[in-house]
Amino acid sequence: MTVSTAVLALLAFAGWALSFYFLQVYRGNLPVDVWWIPNICRMSEESCQSITDTKYGRTFGKPNAYWGSFYYPGLILVIILVQNGIFPFSILLVPTSIAVIFSAYLLWGLFRLKTVCRICLLSHILNLFTLIFVVVSCGN
């Protein structure tokens, strides 16, 4: 595995972990204070959970974290296919660009709702770093 694909897989795994955590806390299957989520990333009822039932917190009737729990493993699958030469590295520009565009829309939603959701912000930053890393790696 190259350094580029390893870093991308790590970023995608972190995104999946955040999506999994958010969705499971929202559903009541996990407590907010699980040991593997740093305090700074933990959800809060007054901000994070309150936005899930808004138009910005759901896509096609499901919480955005639900879709993240599929997106990030799908991204890992594409990274594996790239690593094995099935797809060119540049194919990663497609899903990561779409994720950043969607993140921009969701950030706009957080601004409109006057809400600070740390886990949401972290997910959007992760998406941006992933895209930047893909763009830089494509240039090399």
Order of alpha helices (4+ residues) and beta strands (2+ residues): alpha-beta-beta-alpha-alpha-alpha
